[in-house]
Amino acid sequence: MMLPRPSLSFTLPSVHDNTKLDCRVYHPTCLNGPLGPSDTSWHQHAAVVAHPYAPLGGSYEDPVVHLVASTLLQLGFIVATFNFRGASSSHGRTSWTSKPERADYISVTGFLVYYVHYLRSPQHPSTDTNHNAPPPTLLLAGYSYGAMVTLQLPPLGSFLSDFSSPPTHTPLADIRLRAQHLAEQQIMMSVTPSSPRKSLGMRVGGDEDTIRQKPREKLRLPSPDREERIRKGVREILSRHKLIHRKHRHHHHHHHHPAGQLQTGETTEHEEICLESVGNLIQFRCAFLLVSPPLGIVTNLATMSFSNPLSSWSKSRKEGSSLSARNNEGNAKREEIEAEMKLVRNPTLVIYGDSDGFLTLKKMHDWTSQLGKTEGSQFRHVEISGAGHFWAEDGVVYELRESISSFAARLVGNP
């Protein structure tokens, strides 16, 4: 199942360090018409799908990424795919820790939340006005290395709060403004019958779209004039935004005086100009989809070991000890526990093959069993017989698609 051409193709700065990332957004067919109060077929479900390891050729062109994205698209999700740093024509290089890649994923997720929010016209029926309707689903998904990064994400609320009222000079603010600018453009084009790009969508910020007859051809670099058009749109939106002036204190611990004396404890205060928070920001129900997470092999090289995922969490609850970190190690442990517990507290599906050479089957069984049997757990897993890591074996790709489709259909209320 091939993906159609993207509705949007653009770049985003990573909240980690401003590294420029290639992004694509695909609209479901119900969004091809005018966006307005009469449109009740779109329920604001959205998904992000992350790709395999870039140094081994992973990118948003991966066939399994396409399969996951197209399956969700068919069910009415807006779907975002992106290239991690170092993948294809995204800038930067792959890290050793996957921490910058988590920030890349967070950047795209923050964009998508605000994009979907602004894509609703003011009169559009929303979850705010219909209290009986369940909140829309935000499905965070990944395949292989992309699943590992998804696994390591902090809970949705903890990182979305960073986008709430960011200083205007930060990538957080840039991402919010880009989301608003591109959403407003889409609405404008959808209600303008003469718009020549109505059916193709708007490709901005880059010429990443290439015809797929040459899959190995290096994607063209972003076009400076298109990127400048986005920047112009962002500046225009910023000029009509209500801004907040916030005092920010910075404590200097130690620094050397020119005379060579060490001075301590100085505090300086400066004013930051920040975006105002969005009062009625769309509220999502979060869910997770992990396809072939490389558990027990690759994951052990990164920040999380999963040797006994819930032991420290259970122990801390029994002892009544606080999870507030006393040091960096405590912080890392708390983040690891929170990252795992989000899979228990939110609808989660892990899909893997029993012939996957990139995972240790025993560790996978132990891990899925631990998370699945926790009280109140919403964690589920599917093990597909004969499937390897690349889903190339005969017939297994159909089982993969069916598992994804039935899980996602239940999320959006179409079992």
Secondary structure per residue as TSV (DSSP state, phi and psi in degrees):
chain	resnum	aa	ss	phi	psi
A	1	M	-	360.0	109.2
A	2	M	-	-86.0	149.4
A	3	L	-	-77.5	148.0
A	4	P	-	-72.7	178.6
A	5	R	-	-64.7	145.6
A	6	P	-	-63.9	147.4
A	7	S	S	-72.3	-31.7
A	8	L	E	-138.1	138.8
A	9	S	E	-135.4	122.5
A	10	F	E	-160.2	-178.6
A	11	T	E	-121.5	153.7
A	12	L	E	-131.9	148.7
A	13	P	E	-82.1	139.7
A	14	S	-	-75.0	138.8
A	15	V	T	-68.2	-12.4
A	16	H	T	-71.4	-47.4
A	17	D	T	-158.7	20.7
A	18	N	-	72.9	7.4
A	19	T	-	-57.3	134.8
A	20	K	E	-81.3	126.6
A	21	L	E	-115.7	137.4
A	22	D	E	-75.4	133.9
A	23	C	E	-135.2	150.4
A	24	R	E	-134.2	144.8
A	25	V	E	-126.6	132.9
A	26	Y	E	-114.1	128.5
A	27	H	-	-93.4	140.7
A	28	P	-	-68.8	162.2
A	29	T	G	-60.5	-27.8
A	30	C	G	-67.0	-12.4
A	31	L	G	-97.6	6.2
A	32	N	S	-73.3	-22.8
A	33	G	S	-90.5	-172.7
A	34	P	-	-61.2	140.5
A	35	L	-	-91.4	114.0
A	36	G	S	-166.0	-174.9
A	37	P	T	-64.2	-21.6
A	38	S	T	-83.2	-10.9
A	39	D	-	-86.9	105.9
A	40	T	-	-111.9	4.7
A	41	S	S	-82.0	-18.3
A	42	W	-	-97.9	123.9
A	43	H	-	-107.8	16.4
A	44	Q	-	66.8	20.7
A	45	H	-	-71.2	142.1
A	46	A	E	-142.1	155.9
A	47	A	E	-147.5	148.0
A	48	V	E	-117.0	136.0
A	49	V	E	-125.3	122.5
A	50	A	E	-103.1	149.6
A	51	H	-	-98.6	171.9
A	52	P	S	-70.0	-179.5
A	53	Y	-	-59.9	121.6
A	54	A	G	-60.8	-43.1
A	55	P	G	-61.7	-18.6
A	56	L	G	-98.8	15.7
A	57	G	T	98.1	5.2
A	58	G	-	-68.3	139.3
A	59	S	S	-163.0	179.9
A	60	Y	T	-72.3	-0.5
A	61	E	T	-89.1	0.3
A	62	D	-	-58.1	135.8
A	63	P	H	-62.0	-33.5
A	64	V	H	-72.1	-37.3
A	65	V	H	-58.9	-44.0
A	66	H	H	-61.6	-41.1
A	67	L	H	-64.0	-47.0
A	68	V	H	-61.3	-48.7
A	69	A	H	-63.5	-43.4
A	70	S	H	-68.8	-33.8
A	71	T	H	-63.8	-43.3
A	72	L	H	-70.0	-37.8
A	73	L	H	-59.5	-41.6
A	74	Q	H	-64.3	-26.0
A	75	L	T	-89.5	5.5
A	76	G	T	98.2	7.1
A	77	F	-	-78.0	142.9
A	78	I	E	-77.5	131.4
A	79	V	E	-121.1	132.3
A	80	A	E	-111.4	131.6
A	81	T	E	-120.7	160.9
A	82	F	E	-158.0	161.8
A	83	N	-	-100.3	122.9
A	84	F	-	-58.0	163.0
A	85	R	T	-51.6	137.7
A	86	G	T	84.0	-6.8
A	87	A	S	-97.6	130.4
A	88	S	T	50.6	-126.1
A	89	S	T	-98.0	10.4
A	90	S	S	-63.9	148.2
A	91	H	S	-77.1	174.8
A	92	G	S	80.3	-169.5
A	93	R	-	-139.9	157.2
A	94	T	-	-62.2	137.3
A	95	S	-	-88.4	170.7
A	96	W	S	-87.8	-20.3
A	97	T	S	-104.5	-17.9
A	98	S	S	71.5	1.7
A	99	K	H	-65.3	-46.3
A	100	P	H	-61.0	-33.8
A	101	E	H	-68.1	-33.4
A	102	R	H	-61.8	-40.2
A	103	A	H	-66.0	-36.0
A	104	D	H	-59.7	-46.6
A	105	Y	H	-62.9	-43.2
A	106	I	H	-61.2	-38.5
A	107	S	H	-60.2	-45.7
A	108	V	H	-68.5	-39.4
A	109	T	H	-64.6	-44.0
A	110	G	H	-59.7	-43.5
A	111	F	H	-57.5	-49.3
A	112	L	H	-63.6	-39.9
A	113	V	H	-59.9	-47.7
A	114	Y	H	-73.5	-32.4
A	115	Y	H	-63.1	-47.9
A	116	V	H	-63.6	-39.6
A	117	H	H	-58.3	-49.5
A	118	Y	H	-77.6	-16.6
A	119	L	H	-71.8	-22.1
A	120	R	S	-75.2	125.1
A	121	S	-	-70.3	160.9
A	122	P	T	-56.1	-30.7
A	123	Q	T	-89.7	-4.7
A	124	H	S	-64.5	134.3
A	125	P	-	-59.1	133.7
A	126	S	-	-137.5	175.0
A	127	T	T	-65.9	-18.5
A	128	D	T	-68.4	-36.9
A	129	T	T	-94.2	-21.9
A	130	N	-	-110.7	94.1
A	131	H	T	-72.2	-18.0
A	132	N	T	-81.7	-22.8
A	133	A	S	-74.7	137.3
A	134	P	-	-67.9	153.5
A	135	P	-	-65.2	152.7
A	136	P	-	-65.6	158.0
A	137	T	E	-93.8	135.9
A	138	L	E	-112.1	108.7
A	139	L	E	-99.0	116.3
A	140	L	E	-98.9	116.9
A	141	A	E	-128.6	159.3
A	142	G	E	-163.1	155.8
A	143	Y	E	-120.9	132.9
A	144	S	T	59.8	-122.0
A	145	Y	H	-57.8	-37.0
A	146	G	H	-61.4	-33.4
A	147	A	H	-69.7	-37.3
A	148	M	H	-62.9	-43.2
A	149	V	H	-65.6	-41.2
A	150	T	H	-58.7	-42.0
A	151	L	H	-59.2	-35.9
A	152	Q	H	-86.8	-6.3
A	153	L	-	-60.9	143.5
A	154	P	-	-69.9	166.3
A	155	P	-	-55.6	148.3
A	156	L	H	-52.7	-49.6
A	157	G	H	-60.0	-34.1
A	158	S	H	-70.2	-31.7
A	159	F	H	-96.9	-23.1
A	160	L	H	-66.4	-28.0
A	161	S	G	-62.4	-25.9
A	162	D	G	-65.8	-25.2
A	163	F	G	-86.1	-6.3
A	164	S	S	-60.8	-53.3
A	165	S	S	-145.5	65.9
A	166	P	-	-80.0	152.6
A	167	P	B	-58.2	141.9
A	168	T	T	-64.8	-20.3
A	169	H	T	-87.3	1.5
A	170	T	S	-96.3	159.2
A	171	P	H	-61.9	-28.1
A	172	L	H	-58.6	-45.4
A	173	A	H	-69.2	-41.5
A	174	D	H	-58.3	-43.3
A	175	I	H	-62.6	-45.8
A	176	R	H	-59.9	-44.4
A	177	L	H	-68.9	-37.2
A	178	R	H	-63.7	-40.9
A	179	A	H	-60.8	-45.2
A	180	Q	H	-65.9	-44.9
A	181	H	H	-60.4	-47.8
A	182	L	H	-70.1	-34.7
A	183	A	H	-66.1	-43.9
A	184	E	H	-63.5	-37.1
A	185	Q	H	-63.4	-41.3
A	186	Q	H	-63.8	-42.7
A	187	I	H	-62.9	-43.0
A	188	M	H	-62.8	-43.9
A	189	M	H	-68.4	-34.2
A	190	S	H	-70.1	-24.2
A	191	V	T	-103.0	5.4
A	192	T	-	-107.0	101.9
A	193	P	T	-58.3	-29.2
A	194	S	T	-82.8	-2.8
A	195	S	-	-61.9	120.6
A	196	P	T	-70.6	-16.6
A	197	R	T	-105.8	15.4
A	198	K	T	-57.0	-42.3
A	199	S	T	-83.9	-25.0
A	200	L	T	-92.9	-17.3
A	201	G	-	83.4	-178.6
A	202	M	E	-109.3	123.9
A	203	R	E	-105.4	114.9
A	204	V	-	-134.9	152.8
A	205	G	S	81.0	-2.8
A	206	G	-	176.4	156.1
A	207	D	-	-101.8	47.9
A	208	E	-	-72.9	-20.6
A	209	D	-	-70.2	123.1
A	210	T	-	-131.6	152.4
A	211	I	-	-68.0	136.5
A	212	R	T	-78.4	4.0
A	213	Q	T	-64.4	-20.4
A	214	K	-	-120.9	72.9
A	215	P	T	-64.1	-25.3
A	216	R	T	-93.2	-2.2
A	217	E	S	-68.8	136.3
A	218	K	-	-63.7	128.6
A	219	L	-	-66.7	144.5
A	220	R	-	-69.4	149.4
A	221	L	-	-73.4	155.7
A	222	P	-	-55.8	141.8
A	223	S	-	-79.1	125.6
A	224	P	H	-59.1	-37.3
A	225	D	H	-70.4	-35.2
A	226	R	H	-69.0	-40.9
A	227	E	H	-62.2	-38.8
A	228	E	H	-65.5	-34.2
A	229	R	H	-65.0	-38.7
A	230	I	H	-64.3	-45.4
A	231	R	H	-60.6	-39.0
A	232	K	H	-63.1	-43.7
A	233	G	H	-62.6	-39.1
A	234	V	H	-64.0	-43.8
A	235	R	H	-61.9	-39.2
A	236	E	H	-64.5	-43.0
A	237	I	H	-67.3	-40.2
A	238	L	H	-59.9	-36.1
A	239	S	H	-67.2	-22.6
A	240	R	H	-107.6	4.7
A	241	H	S	-79.1	144.9
A	242	K	-	-79.1	124.7
A	243	L	E	-107.7	151.0
A	244	I	E	-113.8	134.7
A	245	H	E	-97.2	117.0
A	246	R	E	-121.7	130.4
A	247	K	E	-78.6	136.7
A	248	H	E	-127.0	123.5
A	249	R	E	-98.4	138.1
A	250	H	E	-127.2	123.7
A	251	H	E	-97.6	124.1
A	252	H	E	-94.8	118.4
A	253	H	E	-75.0	-56.4
A	254	H	E	-142.7	139.7
A	255	H	E	-156.0	158.5
A	256	H	E	-92.5	128.8
A	257	H	-	-73.5	149.3
A	258	P	T	-51.6	-30.5
A	259	A	T	-77.5	-4.0
A	260	G	S	98.2	-1.6
A	261	Q	-	-85.4	142.3
A	262	L	E	-86.2	123.9
A	263	Q	E	-112.2	143.6
A	264	T	E	-130.6	160.4
A	265	G	E	72.5	22.6
A	266	E	E	-83.3	139.3
A	267	T	E	-120.9	128.1
A	268	T	E	-113.6	152.4
A	269	E	E	-126.1	130.5
A	270	H	E	-137.4	162.6
A	271	E	E	-99.2	133.3
A	272	E	E	-109.8	141.1
A	273	I	E	-97.9	122.2
A	274	C	E	-123.4	154.4
A	275	L	E	-69.9	147.5
A	276	E	-	-76.1	144.4
A	277	S	-	-70.4	151.5
A	278	V	-	-83.9	119.5
A	279	G	T	-64.3	-42.8
A	280	N	T	-112.0	40.9
A	281	L	-	-55.9	136.2
A	282	I	-	-54.1	134.2
A	283	Q	-	-102.8	125.3
A	284	F	-	-105.9	153.2
A	285	R	E	-94.3	122.6
A	286	C	E	-87.7	145.7
A	287	A	E	-145.4	162.8
A	288	F	E	-133.5	141.6
A	289	L	E	-132.6	117.1
A	290	L	E	-118.5	114.6
A	291	V	E	-104.0	120.3
A	292	S	S	51.8	52.8
A	293	P	-	-65.2	132.3
A	294	P	-	-76.7	70.0
A	295	L	T	-81.6	132.2
A	296	G	T	91.9	-15.8
A	297	I	T	-118.8	-77.4
A	298	V	H	-66.4	-40.5
A	299	T	H	-61.1	-33.8
A	300	N	H	-65.6	-21.6
A	301	L	H	-80.3	-16.9
A	302	A	T	-95.1	-149.7
A	303	T	T	-87.3	-15.2
A	304	M	-	-119.2	135.5
A	305	S	-	-103.4	-29.8
A	306	F	-	57.1	27.2
A	307	S	S	-63.3	-41.3
A	308	N	S	-148.3	85.4
A	309	P	T	-57.2	-36.3
A	310	L	T	-102.9	-0.7
A	311	S	H	-61.6	-47.0
A	312	S	H	-69.4	-34.0
A	313	W	H	-65.7	-46.4
A	314	S	H	-64.1	-42.0
A	315	K	H	-61.6	-44.7
A	316	S	H	-66.1	-32.2
A	317	R	H	-69.7	-43.1
A	318	K	H	-64.7	-41.1
A	319	E	H	-80.2	-11.7
A	320	G	T	70.2	17.6
A	321	S	-	-77.2	152.9
A	322	S	-	-79.6	142.9
A	323	L	-	-88.1	-0.6
A	324	S	S	-65.5	130.9
A	325	A	-	-71.7	136.6
A	326	R	S	-92.5	-20.2
A	327	N	S	-157.7	-176.7
A	328	N	H	-62.3	-37.4
A	329	E	H	-64.0	-41.6
A	330	G	H	-63.5	-39.2
A	331	N	H	-60.2	-48.0
A	332	A	H	-61.9	-40.6
A	333	K	H	-65.3	-42.7
A	334	R	H	-63.1	-42.6
A	335	E	H	-62.2	-39.1
A	336	E	H	-64.0	-43.1
A	337	I	H	-65.8	-45.3
A	338	E	H	-61.0	-41.3
A	339	A	H	-61.4	-40.8
A	340	E	H	-73.5	-39.7
A	341	M	H	-66.7	-23.2
A	342	K	H	-63.7	-26.8
A	343	L	H	-74.3	-22.4
A	344	V	H	-86.0	-38.1
A	345	R	H	-82.7	-17.8
A	346	N	S	-121.2	153.0
A	347	P	-	-56.8	123.5
A	348	T	E	-136.8	137.1
A	349	L	E	-127.5	127.5
A	350	V	E	-109.4	127.0
A	351	I	E	-120.8	130.5
A	352	Y	E	-151.1	163.3
A	353	G	E	-100.7	149.3
A	354	D	T	-79.0	-1.7
A	355	S	T	-113.0	24.3
A	356	D	-	-79.3	113.5
A	357	G	T	-76.8	-4.9
A	358	F	T	-98.1	7.3
A	359	L	S	-139.2	158.2
A	360	T	-	-95.5	113.8
A	361	L	H	-59.6	-39.8
A	362	K	H	-62.8	-43.4
A	363	K	H	-65.1	-38.1
A	364	M	H	-63.1	-44.0
A	365	H	H	-62.5	-44.2
A	366	D	H	-62.1	-44.1
A	367	W	H	-66.6	-48.4
A	368	T	H	-64.8	-34.7
A	369	S	H	-66.9	-44.5
A	370	Q	H	-59.8	-49.2
A	371	L	H	-70.9	-35.4
A	372	G	H	-71.4	-30.3
A	373	K	H	-94.3	-1.6
A	374	T	S	-62.7	140.1
A	375	E	T	-56.7	128.9
A	376	G	T	75.6	11.5
A	377	S	-	-64.6	138.8
A	378	Q	-	-106.2	15.4
A	379	F	E	-84.4	129.9
A	380	R	E	-132.9	156.5
A	381	H	E	-139.9	154.1
A	382	V	E	-130.0	124.9
A	383	E	E	-106.0	121.6
A	384	I	E	-103.1	122.3
A	385	S	T	-66.2	131.9
A	386	G	T	82.5	-4.1
A	387	A	-	-86.8	133.3
A	388	G	-	-94.8	-171.7
A	389	H	T	-67.5	-30.7
A	390	F	T	-98.7	2.6
A	391	W	-	55.1	40.0
A	392	A	-	-99.7	-8.9
A	393	E	S	-69.5	157.5
A	394	D	T	-60.6	120.3
A	395	G	T	84.2	-15.1
A	396	V	H	-70.4	-26.8
A	397	V	H	-66.0	-29.5
A	398	Y	H	-70.8	-37.8
A	399	E	H	-66.7	-37.8
A	400	L	H	-61.2	-50.0
A	401	R	H	-61.5	-41.1
A	402	E	H	-64.6	-40.7
A	403	S	H	-64.1	-43.1
A	404	I	H	-64.5	-45.5
A	405	S	H	-62.6	-44.3
A	406	S	H	-69.4	-37.1
A	407	F	H	-64.5	-49.2
A	408	A	H	-66.7	-36.7
A	409	A	H	-62.6	-38.6
A	410	R	H	-66.0	-37.2
A	411	L	H	-61.4	-38.6
A	412	V	T	-95.8	7.4
A	413	G	T	82.5	24.9
A	414	N	-	-124.2	64.9
A	415	P	-	-66.9	360.0
